[in-house]
Amino acid sequence: MKSKNIYVWTAMINACVQNRAPEDALILLREMQSKGRIRPNEVSLVSVLPACGLLAGLMGGKQVHAFSIKMELNGYISLCNALID
C-alpha cells in the first residue's frame, strides 16, 4: 500500500487487537504518528485502548488518556466510555 490514511492505520490497529497482538497495535500507533505523520483521532485511541487492557497496562491507558487531553479529544463520549472500560 503506497500511502496509509487514518482509516487504514486504525483498521490495522483493530486487526492487531482482535488477533491478540497488543504490542503490535501500540507499535502501529507510534508508527502512524512518526512514519505516517498522521495524528490519531478519537477512533484510533478507542481502538488502541483494548491493547493496553490485554497487556494489563494501566500506564498505557493513562498515556492514552493524557494524549487525548493534550489533543483535545477527551470530549468524545465513545473515548470516555472506552477509558472507563
PDB file of N, CA, C and O in Angstrom, chain B, residues numbered from 101:
ATOM      1  N   MET B 101       0.839  -1.164   0.000  1.00  0.00           N
ATOM      2  CA  MET B 101       0.000   0.000   0.000  1.00  0.00           C
ATOM      3  C   MET B 101       0.888   1.232   0.000  1.00  0.00           C
ATOM      4  O   MET B 101       1.768   1.381   0.848  1.00  0.00           O
ATOM      5  N   LYS B 102       0.648   2.102  -0.951  1.00  0.00           N
ATOM      6  CA  LYS B 102       1.506   3.269  -1.097  1.00  0.00           C
ATOM      7  C   LYS B 102       1.388   4.243   0.062  1.00  0.00           C
ATOM      8  O   LYS B 102       2.368   4.510   0.758  1.00  0.00           O
ATOM      9  N   SER B 103       0.207   4.768   0.268  1.00  0.00           N
ATOM     10  CA  SER B 103       0.031   5.707   1.377  1.00  0.00           C
ATOM     11  C   SER B 103      -1.127   5.251   2.253  1.00  0.00           C
ATOM     12  O   SER B 103      -2.164   4.800   1.768  1.00  0.00           O
ATOM     13  N   LYS B 104      -0.921   5.381   3.536  1.00  0.00           N
ATOM     14  CA  LYS B 104      -1.925   4.954   4.503  1.00  0.00           C
ATOM     15  C   LYS B 104      -2.565   6.192   5.115  1.00  0.00           C
ATOM     16  O   LYS B 104      -1.872   7.120   5.533  1.00  0.00           O
ATOM     17  N   ASN B 105      -3.891   6.197   5.163  1.00  0.00           N
ATOM     18  CA  ASN B 105      -4.583   7.295   5.819  1.00  0.00           C
ATOM     19  C   ASN B 105      -5.021   6.856   7.220  1.00  0.00           C
ATOM     20  O   ASN B 105      -4.726   5.739   7.645  1.00  0.00           O
ATOM     21  N   ILE B 106      -5.706   7.718   7.915  1.00  0.00           N
ATOM     22  CA  ILE B 106      -6.122   7.435   9.289  1.00  0.00           C
ATOM     23  C   ILE B 106      -6.975   6.175   9.381  1.00  0.00           C
ATOM     24  O   ILE B 106      -6.898   5.431  10.358  1.00  0.00           O
ATOM     25  N   TYR B 107      -7.793   5.943   8.348  1.00  0.00           N
ATOM     26  CA  TYR B 107      -8.686   4.782   8.355  1.00  0.00           C
ATOM     27  C   TYR B 107      -7.902   3.474   8.227  1.00  0.00           C
ATOM     28  O   TYR B 107      -8.218   2.487   8.892  1.00  0.00           O
ATOM     29  N   VAL B 108      -6.900   3.473   7.387  1.00  0.00           N
ATOM     30  CA  VAL B 108      -6.072   2.276   7.198  1.00  0.00           C
ATOM     31  C   VAL B 108      -5.284   1.979   8.473  1.00  0.00           C
ATOM     32  O   VAL B 108      -5.241   0.836   8.929  1.00  0.00           O
ATOM     33  N   TRP B 109      -4.663   3.008   9.045  1.00  0.00           N
ATOM     34  CA  TRP B 109      -3.904   2.815  10.278  1.00  0.00           C
ATOM     35  C   TRP B 109      -4.807   2.272  11.388  1.00  0.00           C
ATOM     36  O   TRP B 109      -4.432   1.337  12.096  1.00  0.00           O
ATOM     37  N   THR B 110      -5.993   2.859  11.536  1.00  0.00           N
ATOM     38  CA  THR B 110      -6.913   2.425  12.586  1.00  0.00           C
ATOM     39  C   THR B 110      -7.384   0.994  12.352  1.00  0.00           C
ATOM     40  O   THR B 110      -7.513   0.220  13.300  1.00  0.00           O
ATOM     41  N   ALA B 111      -7.642   0.642  11.102  1.00  0.00           N
ATOM     42  CA  ALA B 111      -8.045  -0.733  10.778  1.00  0.00           C
ATOM     43  C   ALA B 111      -6.929  -1.716  11.122  1.00  0.00           C
ATOM     44  O   ALA B 111      -7.197  -2.807  11.626  1.00  0.00           O
ATOM     45  N   MET B 112      -5.687  -1.338  10.856  1.00  0.00           N
ATOM     46  CA  MET B 112      -4.567  -2.220  11.193  1.00  0.00           C
ATOM     47  C   MET B 112      -4.428  -2.376  12.708  1.00  0.00           C
ATOM     48  O   MET B 112      -4.132  -3.465  13.201  1.00  0.00           O
ATOM     49  N   ILE B 113      -4.643  -1.287  13.440  1.00  0.00           N
ATOM     50  CA  ILE B 113      -4.601  -1.349  14.904  1.00  0.00           C
ATOM     51  C   ILE B 113      -5.697  -2.285  15.410  1.00  0.00           C
ATOM     52  O   ILE B 113      -5.453  -3.128  16.274  1.00  0.00           O
ATOM     53  N   ASN B 114      -6.904  -2.132  14.866  1.00  0.00           N
ATOM     54  CA  ASN B 114      -8.024  -3.003  15.249  1.00  0.00           C
ATOM     55  C   ASN B 114      -7.710  -4.466  14.971  1.00  0.00           C
ATOM     56  O   ASN B 114      -8.003  -5.335  15.792  1.00  0.00           O
ATOM     57  N   ALA B 115      -7.119  -4.736  13.824  1.00  0.00           N
ATOM     58  CA  ALA B 115      -6.779  -6.117  13.461  1.00  0.00           C
ATOM     59  C   ALA B 115      -5.792  -6.711  14.463  1.00  0.00           C
ATOM     60  O   ALA B 115      -5.924  -7.870  14.855  1.00  0.00           O
ATOM     61  N   CYS B 116      -4.818  -5.928  14.871  1.00  0.00           N
ATOM     62  CA  CYS B 116      -3.842  -6.415  15.858  1.00  0.00           C
ATOM     63  C   CYS B 116      -4.520  -6.738  17.184  1.00  0.00           C
ATOM     64  O   CYS B 116      -4.249  -7.774  17.790  1.00  0.00           O
ATOM     65  N   VAL B 117      -5.398  -5.852  17.630  1.00  0.00           N
ATOM     66  CA  VAL B 117      -6.094  -6.082  18.899  1.00  0.00           C
ATOM     67  C   VAL B 117      -6.968  -7.327  18.801  1.00  0.00           C
ATOM     68  O   VAL B 117      -6.970  -8.156  19.711  1.00  0.00           O
ATOM     69  N   GLN B 118      -7.710  -7.464  17.705  1.00  0.00           N
ATOM     70  CA  GLN B 118      -8.596  -8.619  17.537  1.00  0.00           C
ATOM     71  C   GLN B 118      -7.825  -9.932  17.439  1.00  0.00           C
ATOM     72  O   GLN B 118      -8.339 -10.987  17.810  1.00  0.00           O
ATOM     73  N   ASN B 119      -6.596  -9.866  16.941  1.00  0.00           N
ATOM     74  CA  ASN B 119      -5.768 -11.065  16.815  1.00  0.00           C
ATOM     75  C   ASN B 119      -4.818 -11.243  17.994  1.00  0.00           C
ATOM     76  O   ASN B 119      -3.829 -11.972  17.911  1.00  0.00           O
ATOM     77  N   ARG B 120      -5.134 -10.567  19.085  1.00  0.00           N
ATOM     78  CA  ARG B 120      -4.364 -10.696  20.322  1.00  0.00           C
ATOM     79  C   ARG B 120      -2.883 -10.367  20.143  1.00  0.00           C
ATOM     80  O   ARG B 120      -2.009 -11.082  20.632  1.00  0.00           O
ATOM     81  N   ALA B 121      -2.625  -9.281  19.439  1.00  0.00           N
ATOM     82  CA  ALA B 121      -1.258  -8.797  19.257  1.00  0.00           C
ATOM     83  C   ALA B 121      -1.182  -7.347  19.746  1.00  0.00           C
ATOM     84  O   ALA B 121      -0.974  -6.433  18.949  1.00  0.00           O
ATOM     85  N   PRO B 122      -1.353  -7.138  21.062  1.00  0.00           N
ATOM     86  CA  PRO B 122      -1.421  -5.773  21.578  1.00  0.00           C
ATOM     87  C   PRO B 122      -0.142  -4.962  21.397  1.00  0.00           C
ATOM     88  O   PRO B 122      -0.191  -3.751  21.186  1.00  0.00           O
ATOM     89  N   GLU B 123       1.001  -5.639  21.481  1.00  0.00           N
ATOM     90  CA  GLU B 123       2.264  -4.920  21.281  1.00  0.00           C
ATOM     91  C   GLU B 123       2.320  -4.324  19.879  1.00  0.00           C
ATOM     92  O   GLU B 123       2.749  -3.186  19.689  1.00  0.00           O
ATOM     93  N   ASP B 124       1.877  -5.112  18.902  1.00  0.00           N
ATOM     94  CA  ASP B 124       1.876  -4.638  17.517  1.00  0.00           C
ATOM     95  C   ASP B 124       0.923  -3.461  17.342  1.00  0.00           C
ATOM     96  O   ASP B 124       1.206  -2.541  16.575  1.00  0.00           O
ATOM     97  N   ALA B 125      -0.198  -3.485  18.044  1.00  0.00           N
ATOM     98  CA  ALA B 125      -1.157  -2.376  17.962  1.00  0.00           C
ATOM     99  C   ALA B 125      -0.523  -1.085  18.459  1.00  0.00           C
ATOM    100  O   ALA B 125      -0.695  -0.028  17.852  1.00  0.00           O
ATOM    101  N   LEU B 126       0.209  -1.172  19.562  1.00  0.00           N
ATOM    102  CA  LEU B 126       0.864   0.020  20.106  1.00  0.00           C
ATOM    103  C   LEU B 126       1.992   0.506  19.202  1.00  0.00           C
ATOM    104  O   LEU B 126       2.205   1.709  19.052  1.00  0.00           O
ATOM    105  N   ILE B 127       2.706  -0.436  18.606  1.00  0.00           N
ATOM    106  CA  ILE B 127       3.763  -0.070  17.653  1.00  0.00           C
ATOM    107  C   ILE B 127       3.157   0.665  16.466  1.00  0.00           C
ATOM    108  O   ILE B 127       3.702   1.669  16.007  1.00  0.00           O
ATOM    109  N   LEU B 128       2.028   0.164  15.970  1.00  0.00           N
ATOM    110  CA  LEU B 128       1.367   0.815  14.836  1.00  0.00           C
ATOM    111  C   LEU B 128       0.915   2.227  15.184  1.00  0.00           C
ATOM    112  O   LEU B 128       1.011   3.132  14.355  1.00  0.00           O
ATOM    113  N   LEU B 129       0.425   2.420  16.398  1.00  0.00           N
ATOM    114  CA  LEU B 129       0.009   3.762  16.812  1.00  0.00           C
ATOM    115  C   LEU B 129       1.193   4.721  16.770  1.00  0.00           C
ATOM    116  O   LEU B 129       1.069   5.857  16.314  1.00  0.00           O
ATOM    117  N   ARG B 130       2.341   4.251  17.251  1.00  0.00           N
ATOM    118  CA  ARG B 130       3.546   5.094  17.212  1.00  0.00           C
ATOM    119  C   ARG B 130       3.994   5.359  15.776  1.00  0.00           C
ATOM    120  O   ARG B 130       4.362   6.481  15.429  1.00  0.00           O
ATOM    121  N   GLU B 131       3.959   4.315  14.947  1.00  0.00           N
ATOM    122  CA  GLU B 131       4.365   4.471  13.544  1.00  0.00           C
ATOM    123  C   GLU B 131       3.426   5.402  12.790  1.00  0.00           C
ATOM    124  O   GLU B 131       3.860   6.163  11.925  1.00  0.00           O
ATOM    125  N   MET B 132       2.150   5.340  13.116  1.00  0.00           N
ATOM    126  CA  MET B 132       1.182   6.217  12.467  1.00  0.00           C
ATOM    127  C   MET B 132       1.591   7.672  12.675  1.00  0.00           C
ATOM    128  O   MET B 132       1.481   8.495  11.766  1.00  0.00           O
ATOM    129  N   GLN B 133       2.058   7.976  13.872  1.00  0.00           N
ATOM    130  CA  GLN B 133       2.447   9.345  14.186  1.00  0.00           C
ATOM    131  C   GLN B 133       3.815   9.706  13.614  1.00  0.00           C
ATOM    132  O   GLN B 133       4.011  10.810  13.107  1.00  0.00           O
ATOM    133  N   SER B 134       4.753   8.772  13.699  1.00  0.00           N
ATOM    134  CA  SER B 134       6.117   9.100  13.268  1.00  0.00           C
ATOM    135  C   SER B 134       6.316   8.933  11.767  1.00  0.00           C
ATOM    136  O   SER B 134       6.711   9.879  11.084  1.00  0.00           O
ATOM    137  N   LYS B 135       6.047   7.745  11.251  1.00  0.00           N
ATOM    138  CA  LYS B 135       6.270   7.490   9.823  1.00  0.00           C
ATOM    139  C   LYS B 135       5.171   8.080   8.956  1.00  0.00           C
ATOM    140  O   LYS B 135       5.440   8.683   7.918  1.00  0.00           O
ATOM    141  N   GLY B 136       3.928   7.903   9.392  1.00  0.00           N
ATOM    142  CA  GLY B 136       2.806   8.373   8.596  1.00  0.00           C
ATOM    143  C   GLY B 136       2.493   9.838   8.807  1.00  0.00           C
ATOM    144  O   GLY B 136       1.775  10.455   8.021  1.00  0.00           O
ATOM    145  N   ARG B 137       3.045  10.388   9.884  1.00  0.00           N
ATOM    146  CA  ARG B 137       2.781  11.777  10.248  1.00  0.00           C
ATOM    147  C   ARG B 137       1.279  12.077  10.294  1.00  0.00           C
ATOM    148  O   ARG B 137       0.811  13.120   9.839  1.00  0.00           O
ATOM    149  N   ILE B 138       0.551  11.120  10.861  1.00  0.00           N
ATOM    150  CA  ILE B 138      -0.895  11.248  10.988  1.00  0.00           C
ATOM    151  C   ILE B 138      -1.241  11.305  12.469  1.00  0.00           C
ATOM    152  O   ILE B 138      -0.809  10.463  13.256  1.00  0.00           O
ATOM    153  N   ARG B 139      -2.017  12.298  12.827  1.00  0.00           N
ATOM    154  CA  ARG B 139      -2.437  12.465  14.216  1.00  0.00           C
ATOM    155  C   ARG B 139      -3.604  11.524  14.509  1.00  0.00           C
ATOM    156  O   ARG B 139      -4.608  11.551  13.797  1.00  0.00           O
ATOM    157  N   PRO B 140      -3.486  10.694  15.545  1.00  0.00           N
ATOM    158  CA  PRO B 140      -4.589   9.795  15.890  1.00  0.00           C
ATOM    159  C   PRO B 140      -5.849  10.590  16.232  1.00  0.00           C
ATOM    160  O   PRO B 140      -5.780  11.671  16.816  1.00  0.00           O
ATOM    161  N   ASN B 141      -6.989  10.037  15.860  1.00  0.00           N
ATOM    162  CA  ASN B 141      -8.252  10.658  16.240  1.00  0.00           C
ATOM    163  C   ASN B 141      -8.878   9.834  17.360  1.00  0.00           C
ATOM    164  O   ASN B 141      -8.270   8.890  17.864  1.00  0.00           O
ATOM    165  N   GLU B 142     -10.099  10.203  17.743  1.00  0.00           N
ATOM    166  CA  GLU B 142     -10.740   9.503  18.861  1.00  0.00           C
ATOM    167  C   GLU B 142     -10.980   8.030  18.558  1.00  0.00           C
ATOM    168  O   GLU B 142     -10.916   7.196  19.461  1.00  0.00           O
ATOM    169  N   VAL B 143     -11.257   7.700  17.301  1.00  0.00           N
ATOM    170  CA  VAL B 143     -11.487   6.295  16.929  1.00  0.00           C
ATOM    171  C   VAL B 143     -10.191   5.498  17.052  1.00  0.00           C
ATOM    172  O   VAL B 143     -10.205   4.355  17.509  1.00  0.00           O
ATOM    173  N   SER B 144      -9.087   6.091  16.651  1.00  0.00           N
ATOM    174  CA  SER B 144      -7.784   5.424  16.783  1.00  0.00           C
ATOM    175  C   SER B 144      -7.477   5.126  18.247  1.00  0.00           C
ATOM    176  O   SER B 144      -6.993   4.045  18.582  1.00  0.00           O
ATOM    177  N   LEU B 145      -7.762   6.090  19.108  1.00  0.00           N
ATOM    178  CA  LEU B 145      -7.477   5.898  20.528  1.00  0.00           C
ATOM    179  C   LEU B 145      -8.412   4.865  21.152  1.00  0.00           C
ATOM    180  O   LEU B 145      -7.984   4.055  21.974  1.00  0.00           O
ATOM    181  N   VAL B 146      -9.692   4.892  20.762  1.00  0.00           N
ATOM    182  CA  VAL B 146     -10.628   3.870  21.247  1.00  0.00           C
ATOM    183  C   VAL B 146     -10.152   2.492  20.801  1.00  0.00           C
ATOM    184  O   VAL B 146     -10.279   1.517  21.542  1.00  0.00           O
ATOM    185  N   SER B 147      -9.608   2.413  19.600  1.00  0.00           N
ATOM    186  CA  SER B 147      -9.140   1.135  19.052  1.00  0.00           C
ATOM    187  C   SER B 147      -7.921   0.598  19.784  1.00  0.00           C
ATOM    188  O   SER B 147      -7.766  -0.616  19.921  1.00  0.00           O
ATOM    189  N   VAL B 148      -7.064   1.479  20.250  1.00  0.00           N
ATOM    190  CA  VAL B 148      -5.821   1.025  20.880  1.00  0.00           C
ATOM    191  C   VAL B 148      -5.990   0.734  22.379  1.00  0.00           C
ATOM    192  O   VAL B 148      -5.168   0.024  22.958  1.00  0.00           O
ATOM    193  N   LEU B 149      -7.018   1.257  23.001  1.00  0.00           N
ATOM    194  CA  LEU B 149      -7.198   1.031  24.442  1.00  0.00           C
ATOM    195  C   LEU B 149      -7.309  -0.443  24.830  1.00  0.00           C
ATOM    196  O   LEU B 149      -6.747  -0.831  25.855  1.00  0.00           O
ATOM    197  N   PRO B 150      -8.006  -1.281  24.062  1.00  0.00           N
ATOM    198  CA  PRO B 150      -8.031  -2.711  24.431  1.00  0.00           C
ATOM    199  C   PRO B 150      -6.643  -3.354  24.431  1.00  0.00           C
ATOM    200  O   PRO B 150      -6.409  -4.322  25.154  1.00  0.00           O
ATOM    201  N   ALA B 151      -5.734  -2.825  23.632  1.00  0.00           N
ATOM    202  CA  ALA B 151      -4.361  -3.339  23.643  1.00  0.00           C
ATOM    203  C   ALA B 151      -3.729  -3.092  25.006  1.00  0.00           C
ATOM    204  O   ALA B 151      -3.008  -3.942  25.527  1.00  0.00           O
ATOM    205  N   CYS B 152      -4.001  -1.929  25.578  1.00  0.00           N
ATOM    206  CA  CYS B 152      -3.490  -1.631  26.918  1.00  0.00           C
ATOM    207  C   CYS B 152      -4.083  -2.606  27.930  1.00  0.00           C
ATOM    208  O   CYS B 152      -3.395  -3.063  28.842  1.00  0.00           O
ATOM    209  N   GLY B 153      -5.367  -2.917  27.758  1.00  0.00           N
ATOM    210  CA  GLY B 153      -6.021  -3.875  28.646  1.00  0.00           C
ATOM    211  C   GLY B 153      -5.442  -5.268  28.518  1.00  0.00           C
ATOM    212  O   GLY B 153      -5.243  -5.959  29.518  1.00  0.00           O
ATOM    213  N   LEU B 154      -5.169  -5.685  27.284  1.00  0.00           N
ATOM    214  CA  LEU B 154      -4.584  -7.013  27.059  1.00  0.00           C
ATOM    215  C   LEU B 154      -3.201  -7.125  27.693  1.00  0.00           C
ATOM    216  O   LEU B 154      -2.793  -8.200  28.134  1.00  0.00           O
ATOM    217  N   LEU B 155      -2.497  -6.018  27.731  1.00  0.00           N
ATOM    218  CA  LEU B 155      -1.161  -6.011  28.332  1.00  0.00           C
ATOM    219  C   LEU B 155      -1.216  -5.752  29.837  1.00  0.00           C
ATOM    220  O   LEU B 155      -0.189  -5.701  30.513  1.00  0.00           O
ATOM    221  N   ALA B 156      -2.446  -5.590  30.348  1.00  0.00           N
ATOM    222  CA  ALA B 156      -2.640  -5.235  31.757  1.00  0.00           C
ATOM    223  C   ALA B 156      -1.826  -3.998  32.090  1.00  0.00           C
ATOM    224  O   ALA B 156      -1.212  -3.897  33.152  1.00  0.00           O
ATOM    225  N   GLY B 157      -1.838  -3.061  31.154  1.00  0.00           N
ATOM    226  CA  GLY B 157      -1.020  -1.872  31.306  1.00  0.00           C
ATOM    227  C   GLY B 157      -1.817  -0.645  31.689  1.00  0.00           C
ATOM    228  O   GLY B 157      -2.317   0.075  30.826  1.00  0.00           O
ATOM    229  N   LEU B 158      -1.934  -0.408  32.983  1.00  0.00           N
ATOM    230  CA  LEU B 158      -2.614   0.788  33.453  1.00  0.00           C
ATOM    231  C   LEU B 158      -1.889   2.031  32.955  1.00  0.00           C
ATOM    232  O   LEU B 158      -2.519   3.036  32.625  1.00  0.00           O
ATOM    233  N   MET B 159      -0.565   1.957  32.904  1.00  0.00           N
ATOM    234  CA  MET B 159       0.216   3.106  32.457  1.00  0.00           C
ATOM    235  C   MET B 159      -0.099   3.440  30.999  1.00  0.00           C
ATOM    236  O   MET B 159      -0.194   4.614  30.638  1.00  0.00           O
ATOM    237  N   GLY B 160      -0.262   2.421  30.166  1.00  0.00           N
ATOM    238  CA  GLY B 160      -0.602   2.664  28.766  1.00  0.00           C
ATOM    239  C   GLY B 160      -1.936   3.365  28.635  1.00  0.00           C
ATOM    240  O   GLY B 160      -2.088   4.284  27.830  1.00  0.00           O
ATOM    241  N   GLY B 161      -2.908   2.929  29.429  1.00  0.00           N
ATOM    242  CA  GLY B 161      -4.212   3.582  29.431  1.00  0.00           C
ATOM    243  C   GLY B 161      -4.119   5.022  29.893  1.00  0.00           C
ATOM    244  O   GLY B 161      -4.786   5.902  29.349  1.00  0.00           O
ATOM    245  N   LYS B 162      -3.291   5.260  30.896  1.00  0.00           N
ATOM    246  CA  LYS B 162      -3.089   6.628  31.381  1.00  0.00           C
ATOM    247  C   LYS B 162      -2.430   7.496  30.312  1.00  0.00           C
ATOM    248  O   LYS B 162      -2.760   8.674  30.170  1.00  0.00           O
ATOM    249  N   GLN B 163      -1.502   6.914  29.567  1.00  0.00           N
ATOM    250  CA  GLN B 163      -0.845   7.670  28.498  1.00  0.00           C
ATOM    251  C   GLN B 163      -1.825   8.025  27.391  1.00  0.00           C
ATOM    252  O   GLN B 163      -1.791   9.133  26.856  1.00  0.00           O
ATOM    253  N   VAL B 164      -2.701   7.080  27.047  1.00  0.00           N
ATOM    254  CA  VAL B 164      -3.720   7.362  26.033  1.00  0.00           C
ATOM    255  C   VAL B 164      -4.643   8.463  26.536  1.00  0.00           C
ATOM    256  O   VAL B 164      -5.018   9.355  25.776  1.00  0.00           O
ATOM    257  N   HIS B 165      -5.008   8.407  27.809  1.00  0.00           N
ATOM    258  CA  HIS B 165      -5.869   9.439  28.388  1.00  0.00           C
ATOM    259  C   HIS B 165      -5.182  10.801  28.343  1.00  0.00           C
ATOM    260  O   HIS B 165      -5.791  11.792  27.939  1.00  0.00           O
ATOM    261  N   ALA B 166      -3.921  10.852  28.754  1.00  0.00           N
ATOM    262  CA  ALA B 166      -3.177  12.112  28.725  1.00  0.00           C
ATOM    263  C   ALA B 166      -3.063  12.647  27.301  1.00  0.00           C
ATOM    264  O   ALA B 166      -3.196  13.849  27.069  1.00  0.00           O
ATOM    265  N   PHE B 167      -2.818  11.751  26.354  1.00  0.00           N
ATOM    266  CA  PHE B 167      -2.718  12.155  24.949  1.00  0.00           C
ATOM    267  C   PHE B 167      -4.049  12.724  24.467  1.00  0.00           C
ATOM    268  O   PHE B 167      -4.075  13.718  23.740  1.00  0.00           O
ATOM    269  N   SER B 168      -5.159  12.093  24.872  1.00  0.00           N
ATOM    270  CA  SER B 168      -6.476  12.574  24.440  1.00  0.00           C
ATOM    271  C   SER B 168      -6.754  13.970  24.992  1.00  0.00           C
ATOM    272  O   SER B 168      -7.373  14.793  24.316  1.00  0.00           O
ATOM    273  N   ILE B 169      -6.305  14.236  26.197  1.00  0.00           N
ATOM    274  CA  ILE B 169      -6.477  15.572  26.776  1.00  0.00           C
ATOM    275  C   ILE B 169      -5.617  16.574  26.022  1.00  0.00           C
ATOM    276  O   ILE B 169      -6.080  17.661  25.677  1.00  0.00           O
ATOM    277  N   LYS B 170      -4.372  16.210  25.767  1.00  0.00           N
ATOM    278  CA  LYS B 170      -3.452  17.096  25.050  1.00  0.00           C
ATOM    279  C   LYS B 170      -3.985  17.448  23.659  1.00  0.00           C
ATOM    280  O   LYS B 170      -3.856  18.589  23.214  1.00  0.00           O
ATOM    281  N   MET B 171      -4.579  16.478  22.982  1.00  0.00           N
ATOM    282  CA  MET B 171      -5.097  16.687  21.625  1.00  0.00           C
ATOM    283  C   MET B 171      -6.552  17.173  21.619  1.00  0.00           C
ATOM    284  O   MET B 171      -7.180  17.283  20.566  1.00  0.00           O
ATOM    285  N   GLU B 172      -7.071  17.458  22.816  1.00  0.00           N
ATOM    286  CA  GLU B 172      -8.446  17.953  22.976  1.00  0.00           C
ATOM    287  C   GLU B 172      -9.485  16.990  22.399  1.00  0.00           C
ATOM    288  O   GLU B 172     -10.457  17.408  21.771  1.00  0.00           O
ATOM    289  N   LEU B 173      -9.260  15.698  22.623  1.00  0.00           N
ATOM    290  CA  LEU B 173     -10.190  14.663  22.170  1.00  0.00           C
ATOM    291  C   LEU B 173     -10.992  14.080  23.329  1.00  0.00           C
ATOM    292  O   LEU B 173     -11.809  13.182  23.129  1.00  0.00           O
ATOM    293  N   ASN B 174     -10.765  14.584  24.532  1.00  0.00           N
ATOM    294  CA  ASN B 174     -11.383  13.992  25.713  1.00  0.00           C
ATOM    295  C   ASN B 174     -12.874  14.294  25.844  1.00  0.00           C
ATOM    296  O   ASN B 174     -13.501  13.826  26.794  1.00  0.00           O
ATOM    297  N   GLY B 175     -13.454  15.048  24.938  1.00  0.00           N
ATOM    298  CA  GLY B 175     -14.881  15.333  24.987  1.00  0.00           C
ATOM    299  C   GLY B 175     -15.729  14.321  24.240  1.00  0.00           C
ATOM    300  O   GLY B 175     -16.957  14.405  24.266  1.00  0.00           O
ATOM    301  N   TYR B 176     -15.094  13.364  23.574  1.00  0.00           N
ATOM    302  CA  TYR B 176     -15.834  12.368  22.799  1.00  0.00           C
ATOM    303  C   TYR B 176     -16.335  11.262  23.728  1.00  0.00           C
ATOM    304  O   TYR B 176     -15.554  10.623  24.434  1.00  0.00           O
ATOM    305  N   ILE B 177     -17.652  11.048  23.714  1.00  0.00           N
ATOM    306  CA  ILE B 177     -18.280  10.081  24.612  1.00  0.00           C
ATOM    307  C   ILE B 177     -17.712   8.678  24.419  1.00  0.00           C
ATOM    308  O   ILE B 177     -17.453   7.975  25.396  1.00  0.00           O
ATOM    309  N   SER B 178     -17.517   8.266  23.163  1.00  0.00           N
ATOM    310  CA  SER B 178     -17.008   6.909  22.919  1.00  0.00           C
ATOM    311  C   SER B 178     -15.621   6.724  23.532  1.00  0.00           C
ATOM    312  O   SER B 178     -15.314   5.655  24.061  1.00  0.00           O
ATOM    313  N   LEU B 179     -14.796   7.743  23.463  1.00  0.00           N
ATOM    314  CA  LEU B 179     -13.458   7.666  24.049  1.00  0.00           C
ATOM    315  C   LEU B 179     -13.549   7.648  25.573  1.00  0.00           C
ATOM    316  O   LEU B 179     -12.849   6.878  26.230  1.00  0.00           O
ATOM    317  N   CYS B 180     -14.400   8.486  26.128  1.00  0.00           N
ATOM    318  CA  CYS B 180     -14.577   8.500  27.590  1.00  0.00           C
ATOM    319  C   CYS B 180     -15.058   7.142  28.088  1.00  0.00           C
ATOM    320  O   CYS B 180     -14.566   6.638  29.098  1.00  0.00           O
ATOM    321  N   ASN B 181     -16.018   6.550  27.382  1.00  0.00           N
ATOM    322  CA  ASN B 181     -16.523   5.230  27.770  1.00  0.00           C
ATOM    323  C   ASN B 181     -15.439   4.165  27.666  1.00  0.00           C
ATOM    324  O   ASN B 181     -15.341   3.295  28.532  1.00  0.00           O
ATOM    325  N   ALA B 182     -14.631   4.223  26.621  1.00  0.00           N
ATOM    326  CA  ALA B 182     -13.553   3.245  26.445  1.00  0.00           C
ATOM    327  C   ALA B 182     -12.510   3.388  27.551  1.00  0.00           C
ATOM    328  O   ALA B 182     -11.943   2.395  28.006  1.00  0.00           O
ATOM    329  N   LEU B 183     -12.260   4.612  27.977  1.00  0.00           N
ATOM    330  CA  LEU B 183     -11.299   4.825  29.057  1.00  0.00           C
ATOM    331  C   LEU B 183     -11.815   4.240  30.372  1.00  0.00           C
ATOM    332  O   LEU B 183     -11.029   3.759  31.189  1.00  0.00           O
ATOM    333  N   ILE B 184     -13.112   4.279  30.573  1.00  0.00           N
ATOM    334  CA  ILE B 184     -13.699   3.710  31.792  1.00  0.00           C
ATOM    335  C   ILE B 184     -13.568   2.197  31.792  1.00  0.00           C
ATOM    336  O   ILE B 184     -13.295   1.584  32.824  1.00  0.00           O
ATOM    337  N   ASP B 185     -13.766   1.596  30.611  1.00  0.00           N
ATOM    338  CA  ASP B 185     -13.649   0.134  30.493  1.00  0.00           C
ATOM    339  C   ASP B 185     -12.243  -0.279  30.813  1.00  0.00           C
ATOM    340  O   ASP B 185     -11.925  -1.468  30.775  1.00  0.00           O
TER     341      ASP B 185
END
